[in-house]
Structure formats: structure tokens, C-alpha cells
């Protein structure tokens, strides 16, 4: 992240008001409140949703055992149960 001089960004009135509260300090101004869902940028959410659907399908349609699914997907049996019963 690159630091910028607040005098180059803010109007004088706003800069004076900010200086009343944080004169000479480094402050962080976060982006707007438009938050994205977890994993939407990286594709992780879609990956885990697809994986979990596949696990449910294999359990119900192919009648695989929980221990087999745990070994195949590298997850604990408790995690497989959590996915199945959610």
C-alpha cells in the first residue's frame, strides 16, 4: 500500500477536522462497506460448494461410506458428517 499526503487528497476543511483527532498519526481509511461474500473473489466458495455437493451425491447415490469419503477427500469423518447433515 502506498502512502499519500492527506493535503493532496482532502479539502482543507475536512483535513482540519481530521487533524483535530489524529494530527501527525498514521491512519487507515477502509474501503466502502460494500463487502463481498467470503471466497467470492478467489473462487474458494464455488470450489467448496461443488466439492460438498459431490460428497453428498456420492454418499446418497453411490452409497459410499463416510470413512471412504473421508479418505478420498482427505477430510475427517466429522467433517464429512457435517457436510452431509447440513
N, CA, C and O atoms as a GROMACS GRO file, in nm:
protein
  344
    1UNK      N    1   0.084  -0.116   0.000
    1UNK     CA    2   0.000   0.000   0.000
    1UNK      C    3   0.090   0.123   0.000
    1UNK      O    4   0.190   0.129   0.071
    2UNK      N    5   0.052   0.219  -0.079
    2UNK     CA    6   0.131   0.341  -0.093
    2UNK      C    7   0.071   0.452  -0.005
    2UNK      O    8  -0.050   0.471  -0.003
    3UNK      N    9   0.157   0.523   0.066
    3UNK     CA   10   0.111   0.634   0.150
    3UNK      C   11   0.098   0.759   0.064
    3UNK      O   12   0.180   0.786  -0.023
    4UNK      N   13  -0.007   0.834   0.092
    4UNK     CA   14  -0.028   0.960   0.020
    4UNK      C   15  -0.048   1.072   0.122
    4UNK      O   16  -0.098   1.048   0.232
    5UNK      N   17  -0.011   1.192   0.085
    5UNK     CA   18  -0.027   1.308   0.172
    5UNK      C   19  -0.174   1.347   0.175
    5UNK      O   20  -0.236   1.368   0.070
    6UNK      N   21  -0.230   1.357   0.296
    6UNK     CA   22  -0.372   1.389   0.311
    6UNK      C   23  -0.404   1.526   0.253
    6UNK      O   24  -0.516   1.548   0.208
    7UNK      N   25  -0.309   1.617   0.254
    7UNK     CA   26  -0.332   1.750   0.198
    7UNK      C   27  -0.356   1.744   0.047
    7UNK      O   28  -0.419   1.833  -0.010
    8UNK      N   29  -0.305   1.640  -0.016
    8UNK     CA   30  -0.327   1.624  -0.160
    8UNK      C   31  -0.462   1.561  -0.191
    8UNK      O   32  -0.508   1.565  -0.305
    9UNK      N   33  -0.526   1.502  -0.091
    9UNK     CA   34  -0.649   1.428  -0.113
    9UNK      C   35  -0.773   1.502  -0.061
    9UNK      O   36  -0.872   1.515  -0.133
   10UNK      N   37  -0.766   1.549   0.064
   10UNK     CA   38  -0.884   1.604   0.129
   10UNK      C   39  -0.896   1.754   0.111
   10UNK      O   40  -0.795   1.823   0.097
   11UNK      N   41  -1.019   1.806   0.111
   11UNK     CA   42  -1.036   1.951   0.113
   11UNK      C   43  -0.985   2.007   0.246
   11UNK      O   44  -0.977   1.934   0.345
   12UNK      N   45  -0.950   2.133   0.248
   12UNK     CA   46  -0.888   2.196   0.365
   12UNK      C   47  -0.977   2.182   0.489
   12UNK      O   48  -0.926   2.149   0.596
   13UNK      N   49  -1.106   2.205   0.477
   13UNK     CA   50  -1.195   2.196   0.594
   13UNK      C   51  -1.195   2.055   0.653
   13UNK      O   52  -1.189   2.037   0.774
   14UNK      N   53  -1.202   1.956   0.567
   14UNK     CA   54  -1.202   1.817   0.614
   14UNK      C   55  -1.066   1.782   0.676
   14UNK      O   56  -1.061   1.715   0.779
   15UNK      N   57  -0.959   1.826   0.614
   15UNK     CA   58  -0.826   1.799   0.667
   15UNK      C   59  -0.808   1.860   0.806
   15UNK      O   60  -0.752   1.796   0.895
   16UNK      N   61  -0.857   1.983   0.825
   16UNK     CA   62  -0.850   2.047   0.957
   16UNK      C   63  -0.929   1.969   1.060
   16UNK      O   64  -0.886   1.956   1.175
   17UNK      N   65  -1.044   1.916   1.021
   17UNK     CA   66  -1.127   1.838   1.114
   17UNK      C   67  -1.057   1.707   1.150
   17UNK      O   68  -1.058   1.668   1.267
   18UNK      N   69  -0.997   1.640   1.054
   18UNK     CA   70  -0.924   1.515   1.080
   18UNK      C   71  -0.806   1.541   1.172
   18UNK      O   72  -0.776   1.461   1.261
   19UNK      N   73  -0.736   1.654   1.152
   19UNK     CA   74  -0.620   1.686   1.235
   19UNK      C   75  -0.657   1.708   1.380
   19UNK      O   76  -0.572   1.691   1.468
   20UNK      N   77  -0.781   1.745   1.408
   20UNK     CA   78  -0.824   1.760   1.548
   20UNK      C   79  -0.818   1.626   1.621
   20UNK      O   80  -0.792   1.622   1.742
   21UNK      N   81  -0.842   1.518   1.549
   21UNK     CA   82  -0.850   1.386   1.611
   21UNK      C   83  -0.722   1.304   1.595
   21UNK      O   84  -0.691   1.222   1.682
   22UNK      N   85  -0.649   1.324   1.486
   22UNK     CA   86  -0.534   1.238   1.460
   22UNK      C   87  -0.420   1.315   1.395
   22UNK      O   88  -0.368   1.273   1.292
   23UNK      N   89  -0.382   1.425   1.454
   23UNK     CA   90  -0.275   1.506   1.397
   23UNK      C   91  -0.141   1.436   1.408
   23UNK      O   92  -0.098   1.398   1.518
   24UNK      N   93  -0.074   1.419   1.295
   24UNK     CA   94   0.058   1.358   1.293
   24UNK      C   95   0.059   1.208   1.305
   24UNK      O   96   0.168   1.149   1.310
   25UNK      N   97  -0.056   1.141   1.310
   25UNK     CA   98  -0.063   0.996   1.323
   25UNK      C   99  -0.090   0.933   1.187
   25UNK      O  100  -0.146   0.996   1.096
   26UNK      N  101  -0.051   0.807   1.176
   26UNK     CA  102  -0.087   0.731   1.057
   26UNK      C  103  -0.226   0.673   1.080
   26UNK      O  104  -0.252   0.613   1.184
   27UNK      N  105  -0.313   0.692   0.985
   27UNK     CA  106  -0.447   0.636   0.997
   27UNK      C  107  -0.478   0.553   0.874
   27UNK      O  108  -0.424   0.576   0.765
   28UNK      N  109  -0.566   0.457   0.893
   28UNK     CA  110  -0.609   0.372   0.783
   28UNK      C  111  -0.754   0.404   0.754
   28UNK      O  112  -0.837   0.407   0.845
   29UNK      N  113  -0.786   0.429   0.629
   29UNK     CA  114  -0.924   0.456   0.589
   29UNK      C  115  -0.969   0.338   0.504
   29UNK      O  116  -0.923   0.322   0.391
   30UNK      N  117  -1.059   0.255   0.557
   30UNK     CA  118  -1.101   0.136   0.484
   30UNK      C  119  -1.187   0.172   0.363
   30UNK      O  120  -1.240   0.282   0.352
   31UNK      N  121  -1.200   0.075   0.273
   31UNK     CA  122  -1.286   0.093   0.158
   31UNK      C  123  -1.430   0.099   0.205
   31UNK      O  124  -1.459   0.076   0.323
   32UNK      N  125  -1.520   0.129   0.114
   32UNK     CA  126  -1.662   0.140   0.149
   32UNK      C  127  -1.714   0.008   0.204
   32UNK      O  128  -1.646  -0.094   0.197
   33UNK      N  129  -1.833   0.010   0.258
   33UNK     CA  130  -1.891  -0.106   0.325
   33UNK      C  131  -1.945  -0.211   0.228
   33UNK      O  132  -2.015  -0.303   0.271
   34UNK      N  133  -1.915  -0.200   0.103
   34UNK     CA  134  -1.962  -0.298   0.006
   34UNK      C  135  -1.877  -0.424   0.018
   34UNK      O  136  -1.782  -0.444  -0.058
   35UNK      N  137  -1.912  -0.507   0.113
   35UNK     CA  138  -1.835  -0.628   0.138
   35UNK      C  139  -1.882  -0.739   0.046
   35UNK      O  140  -2.001  -0.752   0.017
   36UNK      N  141  -1.790  -0.818   0.003
   36UNK     CA  142  -1.822  -0.933  -0.081
   36UNK      C  143  -1.833  -1.056   0.009
   36UNK      O  144  -1.778  -1.059   0.119
   37UNK      N  145  -1.905  -1.155  -0.038
   37UNK     CA  146  -1.915  -1.280   0.036
   37UNK      C  147  -1.779  -1.347   0.043
   37UNK      O  148  -1.693  -1.328  -0.043
   38UNK      N  149  -1.761  -1.426   0.148
   38UNK     CA  150  -1.636  -1.498   0.166
   38UNK      C  151  -1.611  -1.586   0.044
   38UNK      O  152  -1.701  -1.659   0.000
   39UNK      N  153  -1.490  -1.581  -0.009
   39UNK     CA  154  -1.449  -1.669  -0.116
   39UNK      C  155  -1.498  -1.633  -0.255
   39UNK      O  156  -1.470  -1.705  -0.351
   40UNK      N  157  -1.571  -1.522  -0.267
   40UNK     CA  158  -1.624  -1.488  -0.399
   40UNK      C  159  -1.514  -1.438  -0.493
   40UNK      O  160  -1.523  -1.460  -0.614
   41UNK      N  161  -1.413  -1.374  -0.441
   41UNK     CA  162  -1.304  -1.326  -0.526
   41UNK      C  163  -1.211  -1.438  -0.569
   41UNK      O  164  -1.171  -1.445  -0.685
   42UNK      N  165  -1.176  -1.524  -0.476
   42UNK     CA  166  -1.076  -1.628  -0.504
   42UNK      C  167  -1.135  -1.752  -0.568
   42UNK      O  168  -1.062  -1.834  -0.624
   43UNK      N  169  -1.266  -1.767  -0.561
   43UNK     CA  170  -1.330  -1.887  -0.615
   43UNK      C  171  -1.338  -2.000  -0.514
   43UNK      O  172  -1.384  -2.109  -0.546
   44UNK      N  173  -1.294  -1.974  -0.391
   44UNK     CA  174  -1.295  -2.078  -0.288
   44UNK      C  175  -1.437  -2.121  -0.254
   44UNK      O  176  -1.463  -2.240  -0.233
   45UNK      N  177  -1.529  -2.026  -0.248
   45UNK     CA  178  -1.667  -2.060  -0.214
   45UNK      C  179  -1.726  -2.156  -0.316
   45UNK      O  180  -1.791  -2.254  -0.280
   46UNK      N  181  -1.705  -2.127  -0.444
   46UNK     CA  182  -1.757  -2.214  -0.550
   46UNK      C  183  -1.691  -2.352  -0.544
   46UNK      O  184  -1.758  -2.453  -0.565
   47UNK      N  185  -1.561  -2.356  -0.516
   47UNK     CA  186  -1.490  -2.483  -0.506
   47UNK      C  187  -1.549  -2.570  -0.396
   47UNK      O  188  -1.579  -2.687  -0.419
   48UNK      N  189  -1.566  -2.513  -0.275
   48UNK     CA  190  -1.615  -2.592  -0.163
   48UNK      C  191  -1.763  -2.629  -0.181
   48UNK      O  192  -1.804  -2.736  -0.138
   49UNK      N  193  -1.840  -2.544  -0.242
   49UNK     CA  194  -1.980  -2.576  -0.269
   49UNK      C  195  -1.990  -2.695  -0.363
   49UNK      O  196  -2.068  -2.787  -0.341
   50UNK      N  197  -1.909  -2.693  -0.468
   50UNK     CA  198  -1.907  -2.804  -0.564
   50UNK      C  199  -1.858  -2.932  -0.499
   50UNK      O  200  -1.915  -3.039  -0.518
   51UNK      N  201  -1.750  -2.921  -0.420
   51UNK     CA  202  -1.695  -3.039  -0.352
   51UNK      C  203  -1.798  -3.100  -0.258
   51UNK      O  204  -1.815  -3.222  -0.256
   52UNK      N  205  -1.866  -3.016  -0.180
   52UNK     CA  206  -1.964  -3.066  -0.085
   52UNK      C  207  -2.082  -3.130  -0.155
   52UNK      O  208  -2.136  -3.230  -0.107
   53UNK      N  209  -2.124  -3.073  -0.268
   53UNK     CA  210  -2.232  -3.134  -0.346
   53UNK      C  211  -2.191  -3.271  -0.397
   53UNK      O  212  -2.270  -3.365  -0.395
   54UNK      N  213  -2.067  -3.282  -0.442
   54UNK     CA  214  -2.016  -3.410  -0.490
   54UNK      C  215  -2.012  -3.512  -0.377
   54UNK      O  216  -2.046  -3.628  -0.398
   55UNK      N  217  -1.971  -3.469  -0.259
   55UNK     CA  218  -1.967  -3.560  -0.143
   55UNK      C  219  -2.107  -3.609  -0.110
   55UNK      O  220  -2.126  -3.728  -0.086
   56UNK      N  221  -2.206  -3.519  -0.108
   56UNK     CA  222  -2.344  -3.558  -0.080
   56UNK      C  223  -2.396  -3.656  -0.186
   56UNK      O  224  -2.462  -3.755  -0.153
   57UNK      N  225  -2.364  -3.628  -0.312
   57UNK     CA  226  -2.411  -3.714  -0.420
   57UNK      C  227  -2.351  -3.854  -0.407
   57UNK      O  228  -2.422  -3.954  -0.420
   58UNK      N  229  -2.221  -3.861  -0.381
   58UNK     CA  230  -2.156  -3.991  -0.367
   58UNK      C  231  -2.210  -4.069  -0.248
   58UNK      O  232  -2.219  -4.192  -0.254
   59UNK      N  233  -2.244  -4.000  -0.142
   59UNK     CA  234  -2.297  -4.067  -0.023
   59UNK      C  235  -2.438  -4.121  -0.050
   59UNK      O  236  -2.467  -4.236  -0.017
   60UNK      N  237  -2.524  -4.038  -0.109
   60UNK     CA  238  -2.664  -4.077  -0.128
   60UNK      C  239  -2.685  -4.166  -0.251
   60UNK      O  240  -2.762  -4.262  -0.244
   61UNK      N  241  -2.620  -4.135  -0.361
   61UNK     CA  242  -2.643  -4.209  -0.485
   61UNK      C  243  -2.552  -4.330  -0.500
   61UNK      O  244  -2.597  -4.437  -0.541
   62UNK      N  245  -2.425  -4.316  -0.468
   62UNK     CA  246  -2.330  -4.426  -0.484
   62UNK      C  247  -2.315  -4.508  -0.357
   62UNK      O  248  -2.244  -4.609  -0.357
   63UNK      N  249  -2.381  -4.467  -0.251
   63UNK     CA  250  -2.379  -4.540  -0.123
   63UNK      C  251  -2.238  -4.561  -0.068
   63UNK      O  252  -2.208  -4.665  -0.010
   64UNK      N  253  -2.153  -4.459  -0.087
   64UNK     CA  254  -2.019  -4.469  -0.028
   64UNK      C  255  -2.029  -4.445   0.122
   64UNK      O  256  -2.114  -4.370   0.169
   65UNK      N  257  -1.940  -4.510   0.194
   65UNK     CA  258  -1.936  -4.495   0.339
   65UNK      C  259  -1.866  -4.365   0.376
   65UNK      O  260  -1.786  -4.312   0.298
   66UNK      N  261  -1.896  -4.315   0.493
   66UNK     CA  262  -1.835  -4.191   0.541
   66UNK      C  263  -1.684  -4.206   0.550
   66UNK      O  264  -1.611  -4.114   0.516
   67UNK      N  265  -1.637  -4.321   0.595
   67UNK     CA  266  -1.492  -4.342   0.607
   67UNK      C  267  -1.426  -4.342   0.469
   67UNK      O  268  -1.313  -4.294   0.455
   68UNK      N  269  -1.493  -4.396   0.367
   68UNK     CA  270  -1.439  -4.394   0.231
   68UNK      C  271  -1.429  -4.251   0.178
   68UNK      O  272  -1.329  -4.212   0.118
   69UNK      N  273  -1.534  -4.173   0.202
   69UNK     CA  274  -1.534  -4.034   0.157
   69UNK      C  275  -1.426  -3.953   0.227
   69UNK      O  276  -1.360  -3.870   0.165
   70UNK      N  277  -1.407  -3.979   0.356
   70UNK     CA  278  -1.304  -3.908   0.431
   70UNK      C  279  -1.166  -3.936   0.374
   70UNK      O  280  -1.084  -3.845   0.360
   71UNK      N  281  -1.140  -4.060   0.342
   71UNK     CA  282  -1.011  -4.097   0.283
   71UNK      C  283  -0.994  -4.036   0.145
   71UNK      O  284  -0.888  -3.981   0.113
   72UNK      N  285  -1.098  -4.045   0.063
   72UNK     CA  286  -1.091  -3.995  -0.075
   72UNK      C  287  -1.068  -3.844  -0.081
   72UNK      O  288  -0.991  -3.796  -0.164
   73UNK      N  289  -1.134  -3.770   0.007
   73UNK     CA  290  -1.125  -3.623   0.004
   73UNK      C  291  -1.023  -3.566   0.103
   73UNK      O  292  -1.002  -3.445   0.107
   74UNK      N  293  -0.962  -3.651   0.182
   74UNK     CA  294  -0.862  -3.604   0.277
   74UNK      C  295  -0.921  -3.522   0.390
   74UNK      O  296  -0.860  -3.427   0.438
   75UNK      N  297  -1.042  -3.559   0.433
   75UNK     CA  298  -1.111  -3.489   0.541
   75UNK      C  299  -1.138  -3.585   0.655
   75UNK      O  300  -1.131  -3.707   0.639
   76UNK      N  301  -1.168  -3.530   0.771
   76UNK     CA  302  -1.201  -3.615   0.884
   76UNK      C  303  -1.345  -3.666   0.868
   76UNK      O  304  -1.425  -3.608   0.795
   77UNK      N  305  -1.375  -3.774   0.939
   77UNK     CA  306  -1.512  -3.827   0.932
   77UNK      C  307  -1.612  -3.728   0.991
   77UNK      O  308  -1.726  -3.721   0.946
   78UNK      N  309  -1.569  -3.651   1.090
   78UNK     CA  310  -1.658  -3.549   1.148
   78UNK      C  311  -1.691  -3.441   1.045
   78UNK      O  312  -1.805  -3.394   1.039
   79UNK      N  313  -1.593  -3.402   0.965
   79UNK     CA  314  -1.616  -3.301   0.862
   79UNK      C  315  -1.712  -3.355   0.757
   79UNK      O  316  -1.801  -3.282   0.711
   80UNK      N  317  -1.695  -3.479   0.717
   80UNK     CA  318  -1.786  -3.541   0.620
   80UNK      C  319  -1.928  -3.544   0.676
   80UNK      O  320  -2.023  -3.513   0.605
   81UNK      N  321  -1.941  -3.581   0.802
   81UNK     CA  322  -2.075  -3.583   0.864
   81UNK      C  323  -2.137  -3.443   0.865
   81UNK      O  324  -2.255  -3.427   0.836
   82UNK      N  325  -2.056  -3.342   0.897
   82UNK     CA  326  -2.105  -3.205   0.898
   82UNK      C  327  -2.155  -3.163   0.760
   82UNK      O  328  -2.258  -3.097   0.748
   83UNK      N  329  -2.083  -3.202   0.657
   83UNK     CA  330  -2.124  -3.171   0.520
   83UNK      C  331  -2.253  -3.243   0.485
   83UNK      O  332  -2.342  -3.184   0.423
   84UNK      N  333  -2.264  -3.370   0.523
   84UNK     CA  334  -2.381  -3.449   0.488
   84UNK      C  335  -2.508  -3.405   0.562
   84UNK      O  336  -2.616  -3.406   0.504
   85UNK      N  337  -2.495  -3.366   0.686
   85UNK     CA  338  -2.612  -3.335   0.767
   85UNK      C  339  -2.648  -3.188   0.770
   85UNK      O  340  -2.739  -3.146   0.841
   86UNK      N  341  -2.575  -3.108   0.692
   86UNK     CA  342  -2.603  -2.964   0.688
   86UNK      C  343  -2.725  -2.936   0.602
   86UNK      O  344  -2.764  -2.820   0.586
   0.00000   0.00000   0.00000
